[in-house]
Amino acid sequence: MKRIFLVAVALLLSASAASAKPTTQKWTAGWDIFSEPLNYTKSKVSWSVNPTKSTLSMTFTLVGATPSKLYEVGIDFVCTTFAATFGQFPVVGGGGTCQPATRQGVTENLAGVVLGVVTTDMNGNGSFTVVVGPIAAGTYVLEFIGLNGAGCDLIGGGGTTYETCAVDFQSPGPTFGDTTTITIP
Amino acid sequence: MKRMLLVAMALLLAAGTASAAATMQKWTAGWDNFGEPLNYKKSKISWSVNSAKSTLSVTFKLVSATPGKLYQVGIVPFCTTFPATFGQFPVDLGGGTCTQLTRQGVTASAVTIELGVVTTDMNGNGSFTVVIGPVVAGTYEVEFQARDGAGCDLTGGAGNGSDCADDFQSPGPFGTTTTITIP
């Protein structure tokens, strides 16, 4: 009986460890397009680090956006130089020296990673979850971004045009260069 | 001790109910494109029905497809007529009389619902999970599909061009269906 109880407790503990509470942050209007509809109260980005596996899990949730639309999501790192890859994803441009960009009156050097797409339903709601890793240990200073379409630096979408690549939503924001720090031990 | 054991067992049972085993099925080559790379052994679709919520959960997984590519995924019910919506998703062309298609020598009537996008990483791997619902009770004869890009009948992608072509289907070939019952 004791053994069964201990096994049950061990299973429960392992289950709770695998579903550690993520950090949740809000979207704000993007740095290119400011009029894209979104329920900023209900929309969010949730992320958590698994230190054992060196992975970063992220869920991008949009509520009240444009119905039946594709929003490519990813990360812009504020950096001087950056590796060619972030986990299993290639860095746009192949990494190396981070590229300067000026938005909302702020200039930063960036490297970008495209992670996936949020597809909205007929209510403008959708979400996308991705697990990135293993990631090289380090402290990453970044913003999450939601683009105005899908296919920016990817095959099979709208292509690398302003219409597709313009940033509709940023997190944390509200200003380009407002960042979140994520540490991979 | 007995009470603790009962609590622990109840929690385990609840966890088991919430993560009921999904049905898994393989991809096969699509009905339009036959040369798109994919590891057909490791790639799969997993789906399950939550009877209490009338929802259908689907996970589309691609392994060793083209790296850095978008594959729009959806569900294709074979039908005579179909409603305008499937859960929270609109049906392409608004539902009504199902559209007759001939592929791989088979003619059948169907509609399509666009559910999302699998984005592949630098190894050609990617997955996407969606929960659809509440879905109207009924028995649905469906195929799952993955298109050759993203934006078919959706805003913000490649539009209704070559990206609409079917790269992968499940179960396949065209017209071979999976039965999903929503109670």
Contacts between the chains, C-beta under 8 A, distances in Angstrom:
chain1	res1	chain2	res2	distance
A	1	B	1	7.2
A	1	B	5	6.8
A	2	B	1	7.9
A	4	B	5	6.8
A	5	B	1	7.1
A	5	B	4	6.5
A	5	B	5	5.0
A	5	B	8	6.2
A	8	B	5	7.2
A	8	B	8	3.8
A	8	B	9	6.3
A	8	B	11	7.8
A	8	B	12	5.8
A	9	B	8	6.1
A	11	B	12	6.3
A	12	B	8	6.6
A	12	B	11	5.9
A	12	B	12	7.0
A	12	B	15	7.9
A	15	B	15	6.2
A	66	B	155	6.4
A	67	B	90	7.8
A	68	B	90	6.3
A	68	B	114	7.4
A	68	B	153	7.6
A	68	B	154	5.3
A	68	B	155	6.1
A	69	B	154	6.5
A	69	B	155	4.2
A	69	B	156	4.8
A	70	B	117	6.5
A	70	B	150	5.7
A	70	B	151	6.4
A	70	B	154	5.6
A	70	B	155	6.9
A	70	B	156	3.9
A	70	B	157	4.9
A	71	B	156	6.8
A	85	B	122	6.7
A	87	B	121	7.9
A	88	B	121	4.1
A	88	B	122	6.0
A	88	B	123	6.1
A	88	B	125	7.1
A	89	B	121	5.2
A	89	B	122	6.4
A	90	B	67	7.9
A	90	B	68	6.6
A	90	B	121	7.9
A	90	B	122	4.7
A	114	B	68	7.9
A	114	B	119	7.4
A	115	B	119	7.0
A	116	B	117	7.1
A	116	B	119	4.1
A	116	B	126	7.3
A	116	B	128	7.5
A	117	B	70	6.5
A	117	B	116	7.1
A	117	B	117	3.9
A	117	B	119	5.7
A	117	B	150	6.5
A	119	B	114	7.2
A	119	B	115	7.0
A	119	B	116	4.1
A	119	B	117	5.7
A	119	B	154	6.8
A	121	B	87	7.9
A	121	B	88	4.1
A	121	B	89	5.2
A	121	B	90	7.8
A	122	B	85	6.6
A	122	B	88	6.0
A	122	B	89	6.4
A	122	B	90	4.7
A	123	B	88	6.1
A	125	B	88	7.1
A	126	B	116	7.3
A	128	B	116	7.5
A	128	B	128	6.9
A	129	B	129	6.6
A	148	B	156	6.6
A	149	B	151	7.8
A	149	B	155	7.6
A	149	B	156	3.4
A	149	B	157	6.1
A	150	B	70	5.8
A	150	B	117	6.4
A	150	B	150	4.8
A	150	B	151	6.8
A	150	B	156	5.7
A	150	B	157	4.9
A	151	B	70	6.4
A	151	B	149	7.7
A	151	B	150	6.6
A	151	B	151	7.3
A	151	B	157	5.9
A	151	B	158	6.3
A	153	B	68	7.7
A	154	B	68	5.4
A	154	B	69	6.5
A	154	B	70	5.5
A	154	B	119	6.7
A	155	B	66	6.4
A	155	B	68	5.8
A	155	B	69	4.1
A	155	B	70	6.8
A	155	B	149	7.5
A	156	B	69	4.9
A	156	B	70	4.0
A	156	B	71	7.0
A	156	B	148	6.6
A	156	B	149	3.2
A	156	B	150	5.7
A	156	B	157	7.9
A	156	B	158	6.5
A	156	B	163	5.9
A	157	B	70	4.9
A	157	B	149	6.2
A	157	B	150	4.7
A	157	B	151	5.9
A	157	B	156	7.9
A	157	B	157	4.5
A	157	B	158	5.3
A	157	B	163	7.6
A	158	B	151	6.3
A	158	B	156	6.4
A	158	B	157	5.2
A	158	B	158	5.8
A	158	B	159	7.8
A	159	B	158	7.7
A	164	B	156	7.0
